[in-house]
Amino acid sequence: VYVYGSVKGQGPQEIPSDESYTVSKAIIRAGGFGDFANKRKVRVTRKDGKNFVVDLKRVIEEGHTDEDLVLQPDDQINVPQRLINM
């Protein structure tokens, strides 16, 4: 998978074969969110063109782990920046 956008360490990641690798795990392995990351609109794009938007604020801070998307090979994760910083 490839992680880019508002994370501390952008770049490719290997999916471990022995675990269910989710969006939140990929963000953590990328060093976490950048200072101005929009945690509510993390976009995952599959190589077949499908798009998913994951609200990682709900997953991480509110415990909705059922909404944490399991990644597939060649997925791209884009963490956008917030437009207004509050």
C-alpha positions as CSV (number, residue, x, y, z in Angstrom):
1,V,0.0,0.0,0.0
2,Y,1.1,3.6,-0.4
3,V,0.4,6.3,2.1
4,Y,0.6,10.0,1.2
5,G,-0.8,13.4,2.2
6,S,-0.8,14.8,5.7
7,V,1.1,12.1,7.5
8,K,4.6,12.3,9.1
9,G,6.1,9.6,6.8
10,Q,4.8,9.2,3.3
11,G,5.6,6.3,1.2
12,P,5.1,2.6,0.4
13,Q,4.3,0.0,3.1
14,E,4.3,-3.8,3.0
15,I,1.1,-5.5,4.1
16,P,2.0,-8.1,6.8
17,S,0.8,-11.5,5.8
18,D,-0.1,-12.6,9.3
19,E,-2.5,-9.8,10.2
20,S,-5.5,-7.9,9.1
21,Y,-3.9,-4.6,7.9
22,T,-6.3,-1.6,8.3
23,V,-6.2,2.0,7.4
24,S,-5.5,3.1,11.0
25,K,-2.5,0.7,11.3
26,A,-1.1,2.1,8.0
27,I,-1.4,5.6,9.4
28,I,0.3,4.6,12.6
29,R,3.2,2.9,10.7
30,A,3.5,6.1,8.6
31,G,4.3,8.0,11.9
32,G,0.8,9.3,12.5
33,F,-1.1,12.2,11.2
34,G,0.5,15.5,10.2
35,D,-0.4,18.6,12.3
36,F,-3.2,19.7,9.9
37,A,-4.6,16.3,8.8
38,N,-8.3,15.9,8.2
39,K,-8.9,12.6,10.1
40,R,-12.5,12.5,9.0
41,K,-12.0,12.2,5.3
42,V,-9.2,9.7,4.8
43,R,-9.5,8.4,1.2
44,V,-8.6,4.9,0.1
45,T,-8.4,4.2,-3.6
46,R,-8.2,0.6,-4.9
47,K,-6.4,-0.4,-8.1
48,D,-9.8,-1.3,-9.6
49,G,-10.8,2.4,-9.2
50,K,-13.1,2.0,-6.2
51,N,-12.9,4.8,-3.6
52,F,-13.7,4.7,0.1
53,V,-13.7,7.5,2.7
54,V,-12.8,6.4,6.2
55,D,-13.6,8.6,9.3
56,L,-10.5,7.8,11.4
57,K,-11.5,10.2,14.1
58,R,-14.5,7.9,14.8
59,V,-12.3,4.8,14.5
60,I,-9.4,6.0,16.7
61,E,-11.0,8.4,19.2
62,E,-14.5,6.9,19.5
63,G,-13.7,3.2,19.1
64,H,-15.7,2.4,16.0
65,T,-13.2,-0.2,14.9
66,D,-15.8,-1.8,12.6
67,E,-15.4,1.2,10.3
68,D,-11.6,0.7,9.9
69,L,-11.2,-0.5,6.3
70,V,-9.0,-3.6,5.8
71,L,-6.5,-2.8,3.1
72,Q,-5.7,-4.8,-0.1
73,P,-2.5,-4.8,-2.1
74,D,-1.9,-1.7,-4.1
75,D,-4.3,0.4,-2.1
76,Q,-3.5,4.1,-1.9
77,I,-4.3,6.1,1.2
78,N,-4.6,9.9,1.0
79,V,-4.8,11.9,4.1
80,P,-6.1,15.4,3.1
81,Q,-5.4,18.6,5.0
82,R,-8.1,20.5,6.9
83,L,-9.2,23.7,5.2
84,I,-9.7,25.6,8.5
85,N,-7.5,25.0,11.4
86,M,-9.3,25.2,14.7
